[in-house]
Amino acid sequence: MRNTLTGSRIRERRQIAGLRQAELARRVGISASYLNLIEHNRRRIGGKLLVDIARALSVEPSLLTQGIEATLISALREAAVDSVGHQAELDVLEEFAGRFPGWAGVLAQMHRRVVSLERTVETLSDRLTHDPHLAASMHEVLSTAAAIRSTAAILADTQDIDDEWQDRFHRNLHQDAERLADSSKALVTYLDDSDSAADPRGVPLEEVEAFFEARGHSFPQLETDGDAGAIDLGGLNTAAARKVARDLLNLCAADARAMPLNKLKAALKEKEPEPIELAQMFSVDMATVLRRLAFLPEGCLQRPAGLAICDASGGILFIKQIPGLAIPRHGEACPLWPLYSALNQPLVPIRRRIVQLGRSAAEFECHAYAWPHSVSGYDLTPAYRSVMLVRPAGDSALGTTATTVGPNCRVCPSGDCESRREPSILSEGF
């Protein structure tokens, strides 16, 4: 009976990773309907498919196939790692789960709920920062509500009001109430429409990321003739998005010419070389290697690869997310991410092992590199950019101490971080 619940564990880990069913199915090369049958324990699973799913979820296959005890202990261990201000006794974790399975289940469930709520808060915070229309709509709703409250307070607290002024206040109250109803309705409609995959109003960066995601971050045309101009940009709704996509495709085409796919596959066949070894092998810089690895066709790498590119201000230029990890989107993100640390050491390759606070205990290996993107002239400071490749931690990352990184300070629960800029809304007693 232990293996009959593998599908349920897959569904649980997928939800923790924040992946849609269709997205996980695409990453492992099966249909969403077949994955649905697996998750409802209507299809047995094993072999390569189980390994592929585990890799996509950044967990060990045994975590999906073992009994509920292993899953529970893993969840409790993640809760202990994510706790702030308390040191859990990890050496008696299995004994605790065995003696008090009910309380252990409650703690694990509460931790999953906290992680989910923190992710929701983080997403809403990001969106308010990134979506000017949403921020303006929220301001309209709040300012109108404040006006209604002010007018109502005058009517309630003032004993003798002239009839003419009283009528004027009533008209203002009615008009503000209508305005609040209209703006609230418009805000709800906007949020509902924005949840649709067909929403055309996303900012250019989000449009481009969705465009690359839909194509698996790989373009066969670039591997054959290297002509980025031949790629159809249909589906991108704005000229700005098409410009951003075209610039990135041109960069990918240059990387493909510098590191041809057939030679790169041969280099990756025996083992997965370190990026710095590939840079020496192909006589290219680290930035080219990191981008090239992230945009390889599926199946070329043993581990999934995420990517982030930013400019010298920390502003994100492109993100390819990786299961189990939320790469920061905005410039006010945690400064401990290697992506930003590399900007302090241009042209110096950085490799670090990280754990993201508030998501899971999974460790990831990061390679980051900052380089001068353009030079305007003599004696002028170049414009730097930074790139970061992220993969689930492998043997090459062993022996290094993992750095704990957070989202941004506003929604980070860590209380003893020296890099904190402002108190968190998640902090106790704030």
Residue pairs with C-beta under 8 A, 6 or more apart in sequence:
2 65
2 66
2 67
3 44
3 65
4 41
5 41
5 67
5 68
6 38
6 41
6 45
6 50
6 64
6 65
7 37
7 38
7 39
7 40
7 41
7 42
7 43
7 45
8 39
8 41
9 63
9 64
9 65
9 71
10 38
10 39
10 45
10 53
10 57
10 64
11 39
11 40
12 71
13 57
13 59
13 63
13 64
14 21
14 24
14 39
14 57
16 112
16 115
16 360
17 57
17 58
17 323
17 324
17 360
18 119
18 326
19 56
19 57
19 323
21 32
21 35
21 36
21 39
22 32
24 35
24 53
24 56
24 57
24 323
25 31
25 32
25 34
25 35
26 216
27 52
27 56
27 298
27 304
27 323
28 35
28 49
28 52
28 53
28 56
29 52
29 298
30 49
34 43
37 43
38 45
45 53
46 65
50 61
50 64
50 65
51 61
53 64
54 60
54 61
54 63
54 64
55 303
55 304
55 392
56 304
56 323
57 64
57 323
57 324
58 304
58 322
58 323
58 324
58 325
58 360
58 362
58 364
58 392
59 324
59 362
62 70
63 70
63 71
63 74
69 97
69 98
72 97
72 101
72 104
72 105
72 108
73 93
73 94
73 97
74 361
75 108
75 111
75 112
76 93
76 96
76 97
76 104
76 107
76 108
76 111
77 90
77 93
77 361
78 111
78 360
78 361
79 88
79 107
79 108
79 111
80 88
80 90
80 93
81 355
81 361
82 111
82 115
82 357
82 358
82 359
82 361
82 413
84 413
84 414
84 415
85 415
96 104
97 104
114 358
115 358
115 359
115 360
118 358
118 411
118 413
118 426
119 326
119 358
119 359
121 411
121 425
121 426
122 326
122 407
122 408
122 411
125 408
125 410
125 411
126 329
126 330
127 134
128 134
128 135
128 138
129 135
129 330
129 332
130 203
130 329
130 330
131 203
133 190
133 201
134 187
134 190
134 191
137 183
137 186
137 187
137 190
138 187
140 183
140 187
141 180
141 183
141 184
141 187
144 176
144 179
144 180
144 183
145 180
147 172
147 176
148 173
148 176
148 177
148 180
151 169
151 172
151 173
151 176
152 173
154 161
154 169
155 161
155 166
155 169
155 170
155 173
161 169
193 199
193 201
194 201
194 202
200 237
201 237
202 210
204 238
204 240
204 241
204 243
204 244
205 244
205 316
205 317
205 318
207 236
207 237
207 238
207 241
207 244
207 245
208 236
208 241
208 244
208 245
208 248
208 318
209 318
209 319
209 320
211 233
211 235
211 236
211 241
211 245
212 245
212 248
212 318
212 320
213 320
214 235
216 297
216 298
217 294
217 295
217 320
218 295
218 296
218 297
218 298
219 228
219 231
219 249
219 252
220 297
221 227
221 228
221 230
221 231
222 228
222 231
222 249
222 252
222 253
222 256
223 256
223 261
223 297
226 253
226 256
226 257
227 253
228 246
228 249
228 250
228 252
228 253
229 246
231 249
233 242
233 245
233 246
236 242
236 245
248 318
251 291
252 291
252 295
254 288
255 288
255 291
255 292
255 295
256 292
258 282
258 284
258 288
258 292
259 278
259 282
259 284
259 288
259 289
259 292
261 296
261 297
261 300
263 282
264 278
264 282
264 292
264 296
264 300
265 300
267 273
267 278
267 281
268 300
268 301
272 301
272 302
272 303
272 394
273 281
274 396
275 286
275 289
275 290
275 293
275 349
275 367
275 389
276 286
276 289
276 349
278 289
278 293
279 285
279 286
279 288
279 289
282 288
282 289
285 369
285 371
286 349
286 367
286 369
286 371
287 369
287 371
287 385
287 387
290 307
290 367
290 368
290 369
290 387
290 388
290 389
291 307
291 309
291 387
293 301
293 305
293 389
294 305
294 306
294 307
294 320
294 389
295 307
296 305
301 391
303 391
303 392
303 394
304 322
304 323
304 391
304 392
305 320
305 322
305 389
305 390
305 391
306 319
306 320
306 321
306 322
306 325
306 327
306 389
306 390
306 391
307 318
307 319
307 320
307 387
307 388
307 389
307 390
308 316
308 318
308 319
308 320
308 327
308 328
308 339
308 387
308 388
308 390
309 316
309 317
309 318
309 319
309 385
309 386
309 387
309 388
310 316
310 317
310 331
310 339
310 340
310 343
310 385
310 386
311 317
311 373
311 383
311 384
311 385
311 386
312 343
312 383
312 384
312 385
312 386
313 331
314 331
314 332
314 333
314 340
314 343
315 330
315 331
316 328
316 329
316 330
316 331
317 385
319 327
319 329
321 327
322 364
322 390
322 391
322 392
324 359
324 360
324 362
324 364
324 392
325 356
325 359
325 362
325 364
325 390
326 356
326 359
326 407
327 337
327 339
327 388
327 390
328 334
328 337
328 339
328 407
328 408
330 408
332 408
332 409
332 410
332 421
333 340
333 407
333 408
334 405
334 406
334 407
334 408
334 409
334 412
334 419
335 341
335 419
336 403
336 404
336 405
336 406
336 417
336 419
337 354
337 366
337 388
337 405
338 350
338 351
338 352
338 354
338 366
338 367
338 368
338 388
338 403
339 366
339 368
339 386
339 387
339 388
340 386
341 350
341 352
341 368
342 348
342 350
342 368
342 369
342 370
342 386
342 387
342 388
343 370
343 384
343 386
345 370
346 370
346 371
346 372
346 384
347 369
347 370
347 371
348 369
348 370
349 367
349 368
349 369
350 366
350 367
350 368
350 369
351 365
351 366
351 367
351 368
351 397
351 400
352 365
352 366
352 368
352 400
352 403
353 363
353 364
353 365
353 366
353 393
353 397
353 400
353 401
353 402
353 403
354 363
354 364
354 366
354 402
354 403
354 404
354 405
355 361
355 362
355 363
355 364
355 402
355 403
355 404
355 405
356 364
356 404
356 405
356 406
357 404
357 405
357 406
357 407
357 412
357 413
357 414
358 406
358 407
358 412
358 413
362 392
362 393
363 392
363 393
363 397
363 402
364 390
364 391
364 392
364 393
365 390
365 391
365 392
365 393
365 394
365 396
365 397
366 388
366 389
366 390
367 388
367 389
368 386
368 387
368 388
368 389
369 386
369 387
370 384
370 385
370 386
370 387
371 384
371 385
371 386
371 387
372 382
372 383
372 384
373 382
373 383
373 384
373 385
374 382
374 383
375 382
375 383
376 382
376 383
393 402
404 414
406 412
406 413
406 414
406 417
409 420
409 421
409 422
409 423
409 424
410 422
410 424
410 425
411 424
411 425
411 426
412 420
412 424
412 426
413 424
413 426
413 427
414 420
414 424
415 427
423 430
424 430
